[in-house]
Amino acid sequence: MSDLLDKLQRATEGSRELDALIWCHLNGKRFIEVFDQPHWRWQTQCFYRERPRSPQQVTRDGDVLDYTTNLQDAVSLVPEGWSLHLHRVPWNGLIEASLSDGDRLAIQGNASTLTLALCIAIIKAHEARAEAA
């Protein structure tokens, strides 16, 4: 299991750092830190590196969306052509997000919030696709 999945599964709510970690993971970047100015929402940015020891770079405004707190932003990460199913698990109170590629692959994520569950399933789906390639 990746460090990102571990952090997402332990989280009780979304955060800008988790959003930046997701963006870096999906774009092949090495996360450094989040620069966040809460009173100027559009200035949330993420510092990253392309490779170890490469120069530090920063995302442009609007690159890192609110994946862990905004359902629309999280759904934008679902791989094209995949189906999404969401439901609450009655015996533990968690929310389960399931993704399927329509063939053989079904991936699930469980978390305390809908967006976190979806982000977990999305990261698992992207990792499964990368392993299959």
TORLOTI-651190 format. One line per 2 residues: number of its first residue (from 1); their letters; for each residue y, x, z of N, C-alpha, C, O. Coordinates in steps of 0.05 Angstrom, whole numbers. Atoms other than C-alpha are relative to their C-alpha. Layout:
NUM = a = Y,X,Z,Y,X,Z,Y,X,Z,Y,X,Z ~ ...
END
This chain:
1 = ms = -24,17,0,0,0,0,25,18,0,26,38,14 ~ -25,-15,1,69,26,-17,17,-4,24,14,-24,38
3 = dl = -19,2,-22,123,39,34,17,-25,-3,23,-38,17 ~ -16,24,5,164,-16,2,-15,-25,8,-3,-43,21
5 = ld = 15,24,-8,109,-68,10,-2,-2,30,0,-23,41 ~ 1,0,-29,101,-47,82,26,-10,13,25,-26,31
7 = kl = -26,9,-10,175,-56,95,5,-30,-5,15,-44,13 ~ -3,29,6,176,-124,60,-17,-17,18,-8,-38,27
9 = qr = 18,17,-16,116,-149,99,8,0,29,2,-19,43 ~ -9,-1,-28,146,-127,166,27,-15,4,34,-22,26
11 = at = -27,12,-2,215,-158,150,-2,-30,9,-20,-44,1 ~ -2,28,-8,234,-224,183,22,-14,-16,24,-39,-16
13 = eg = -22,11,17,295,-234,137,7,21,-21,1,45,-18 ~ -9,-17,21,324,-205,74,23,18,8,36,13,28
15 = sr = -22,-18,-5,373,-148,72,9,14,-25,-6,15,-45 ~ -10,-15,24,416,-108,23,-16,26,-4,-21,34,-26
17 = el = 16,-24,3,374,-46,38,-26,-7,-14,-35,8,-32 ~ 25,8,14,310,-83,18,6,-6,-29,-10,1,-47
19 = da = -8,6,28,346,-108,-45,2,26,-16,-8,28,-38 ~ -4,-26,14,365,-36,-63,-26,14,-3,-31,26,-24
21 = li = 26,-12,3,295,-11,-49,-16,-13,-22,-30,1,-37 ~ 14,14,21,266,-64,-95,12,9,-27,-4,15,-46
23 = wc = -12,-9,25,316,-46,-150,-9,28,-8,-16,33,-31 ~ 8,-28,5,300,28,-144,-30,1,-8,-37,15,-27
25 = hl = 29,0,6,225,15,-144,-6,-10,-28,-21,2,-43 ~ 5,12,26,227,-29,-206,12,15,-23,4,12,-46
27 = ng = -14,-16,21,273,19,-243,-8,29,1,5,46,-13 ~ 10,-28,-1,235,83,-225,20,20,12,20,43,4
29 = kr = -20,-17,-13,291,111,-181,-9,7,28,-25,-7,40 ~ 5,-8,-28,288,147,-114,23,-8,17,45,2,14
31 = fi = -21,12,-17,327,108,-62,11,21,19,-4,37,30 ~ -13,-17,-20,377,146,-19,12,-17,22,4,-15,45
33 = ev = -12,18,-20,420,94,16,16,-22,-14,21,-21,-38 ~ -17,23,9,461,30,9,28,5,10,33,12,33
35 = fd = -28,-1,-7,536,32,8,9,-29,-1,10,-41,-23 ~ -6,29,-1,558,-37,30,27,-5,14,32,5,36
37 = qp = -26,9,-12,628,-65,42,-2,-31,2,4,-45,-17 ~ 5,29,-2,613,-135,70,23,-18,-7,19,-40,-18
39 = hw = -23,18,6,684,-161,61,7,1,-30,22,-15,-39 ~ -3,-2,29,682,-139,-13,-27,-1,-12,-39,20,-18
41 = rw = 27,4,8,616,-167,-36,-7,15,-25,-30,26,-27 ~ 7,-13,25,620,-137,-105,-2,30,2,-8,43,-18
43 = qt = 2,-29,-3,622,-67,-77,-26,10,12,-28,34,19 ~ 26,-9,-10,550,-66,-52,-12,17,-22,-17,8,-44
45 = qc = 12,-18,20,520,-7,-87,-22,17,14,-24,18,38 ~ 23,-16,-9,458,37,-81,2,28,-11,6,32,-35
47 = fy = 1,-27,8,456,112,-83,-30,7,-6,-47,-1,10 ~ 28,-7,7,393,140,-118,0,26,-15,20,37,-23
49 = re = 5,-24,16,364,199,-154,-20,-7,-22,-38,-24,-17 ~ 19,4,21,328,199,-221,-27,14,7,-48,2,3
51 = rp = 23,-16,-7,280,253,-197,7,16,26,31,17,33 ~ -7,-16,-23,274,296,-135,19,23,-8,15,35,-29
53 = rs = -20,-22,4,332,346,-131,19,-5,-23,35,13,-29 ~ -20,5,21,369,313,-188,26,-10,13,26,-17,37
55 = pq = -26,8,-13,443,295,-177,-2,-29,10,-15,-46,-2 ~ -2,27,-11,457,234,-135,16,-17,-19,36,-9,-29
57 = qv = -14,19,17,477,173,-175,4,-26,16,-8,-30,37 ~ -6,26,-13,504,104,-157,-3,-22,-20,4,-19,-44
59 = tr = 2,23,18,489,36,-186,27,-11,-7,47,-6,8 ~ -24,14,7,542,-4,-221,1,-26,16,-19,-36,25
61 = dg = -3,26,-13,570,-66,-189,-17,-21,-14,-17,-22,-39 ~ 16,21,12,521,-123,-200,-28,9,-8,-44,-8,-16
63 = dv = 27,-9,6,459,-80,-213,-20,-10,20,-41,-20,13 ~ 19,7,-21,427,-94,-146,7,-29,8,28,-34,20
65 = ld = -4,28,-7,420,-170,-137,-11,-6,28,-24,12,40 ~ 9,9,-27,404,-209,-73,-29,-10,-1,-34,-33,5
67 = yt = 28,8,4,329,-209,-86,-13,-12,25,-29,-31,23 ~ 13,8,-25,309,-219,-13,13,-24,14,3,-34,34
69 = tn = -14,22,-13,359,-274,3,7,-23,-19,16,-44,-11 ~ -9,20,20,372,-312,-62,-24,-6,-18,-34,12,-32
71 = lq = 24,8,16,315,-350,-96,4,5,-30,-15,15,-43 ~ -4,-4,29,346,-347,-165,-2,30,-7,-14,37,-28
73 = da = 2,-29,6,353,-271,-161,-29,10,2,-37,26,-14 ~ 29,-8,-3,281,-264,-136,-16,-9,-24,-33,6,-34
75 = vs = 15,11,23,254,-309,-191,6,16,-26,-11,18,-43 ~ -7,-15,24,290,-266,-243,-18,25,-3,-19,37,-24
77 = lv = 18,-23,0,240,-210,-225,-29,-7,-8,-45,10,-13 ~ 28,8,8,177,-251,-242,-5,9,-28,11,4,-46
79 = pe = 6,-9,27,144,-218,-301,-2,-23,-20,-12,-44,-14 ~ -1,20,21,154,-256,-366,-29,-10,-6,-47,6,-9
81 = gw = 25,12,7,97,-304,-381,-18,-5,24,-40,-17,21 ~ 16,5,-24,71,-306,-309,8,-27,12,31,-35,10
83 = sl = -6,25,-13,66,-371,-270,4,6,30,-7,25,41 ~ -8,-3,-28,93,-379,-199,-8,-26,15,-1,-48,6
85 = hl = 6,23,-17,66,-424,-144,8,8,29,3,29,38 ~ -10,-5,-27,98,-430,-75,-10,-22,19,-10,-46,11
87 = hr = 8,20,-20,72,-465,-13,0,12,28,-1,37,32 ~ 1,-9,-29,73,-461,64,-29,-1,9,-43,-20,4
89 = vp = 27,-2,-11,9,-439,97,0,-14,27,13,-5,46 ~ -3,17,-24,-3,-492,151,-10,14,25,1,9,47
91 = wn = 11,-11,-25,-44,-450,200,16,24,11,12,31,34 ~ -16,-22,-11,5,-392,206,30,-3,-4,45,14,6
93 = gl = -29,5,3,72,-421,185,14,18,-21,38,15,-25 ~ -12,-18,20,83,-367,132,2,-15,-27,-11,-35,-32
95 = ie = -3,10,27,104,-381,61,-16,18,-18,-14,43,-16 ~ 16,-16,18,57,-359,6,11,-3,-29,16,-26,-38
97 = as = -7,0,28,80,-340,-64,-23,11,-16,-33,33,-9 ~ 22,-9,17,26,-334,-117,10,3,-28,23,-15,-39
99 = ls = -7,-5,28,36,-303,-185,-26,3,-16,-46,14,-6 ~ 24,-2,17,-14,-308,-242,9,7,-28,28,-4,-39
101 = dg = -6,-7,28,-15,-276,-311,-13,-19,-19,-12,-15,-44 ~ 13,20,17,-55,-335,-337,-28,8,-8,-43,-9,-17
103 = dr = 26,-10,7,-117,-293,-348,-17,3,25,-30,-16,35 ~ 17,-7,-22,-151,-260,-291,14,9,25,2,9,47
105 = la = -14,-12,-22,-98,-232,-246,16,-21,16,34,-34,5 ~ -16,17,-17,-72,-273,-187,8,17,24,-9,30,37
107 = iq = -11,-17,-21,-28,-240,-135,16,-17,19,30,-35,11 ~ -13,16,-21,-3,-267,-69,17,17,18,11,41,23
109 = gn = -17,-12,-21,52,-250,-20,6,-20,21,12,-43,15 ~ -6,18,-23,61,-280,49,22,12,17,23,36,22
111 = as = -22,-9,-17,124,-276,91,12,-24,14,5,-47,9 ~ -13,21,-15,169,-315,137,21,-15,-16,28,-37,-9
113 = tl = -19,14,18,218,-332,81,-11,-2,-28,-27,15,-36 ~ 8,4,28,208,-358,11,6,25,-17,-11,33,-33
115 = tl = -9,-23,17,247,-300,-21,-16,25,7,-23,40,-12 ~ 16,-24,-7,210,-246,18,-29,-3,-10,-40,17,-21
117 = al = 27,5,10,142,-277,0,-1,5,-30,-19,18,-41 ~ -1,-4,29,162,-278,-73,4,30,-7,-8,40,-26
119 = ci = -4,-29,5,188,-206,-71,-25,16,4,-31,35,-11 ~ 25,-13,-5,122,-183,-41,-19,-4,-23,-31,15,-33
121 = ai = 18,6,23,82,-218,-96,10,15,-25,-6,24,-41 ~ -11,-13,24,129,-190,-149,-6,30,0,-14,41,-21
123 = ik = 6,-28,-2,122,-118,-125,-30,5,-5,-37,24,-19 ~ 29,-3,4,46,-126,-122,-6,-4,-30,-23,11,-41
125 = ah = 5,5,28,47,-155,-193,9,24,-17,-6,32,-36 ~ -10,-22,15,89,-98,-220,-18,25,4,-23,40,-15
127 = ea = 17,-23,-6,44,-46,-186,-27,-5,-14,-39,14,-25 ~ 25,6,14,-19,-81,-214,2,4,-30,-16,15,-42
129 = ra = -4,-4,29,10,-81,-284,2,30,-7,-8,38,-27 ~ -3,-29,5,28,-7,-278,-27,14,1,-33,32,-14
131 = ea = 27,-12,-2,-43,10,-255,-18,-7,-24,-34,10,-33 ~ 16,9,23,-73,-30,-312,8,14,-26,-8,16,-45
133 = a = -10,-12,25,-31,5,-364,-10,28,-5,-4,41,-25
END
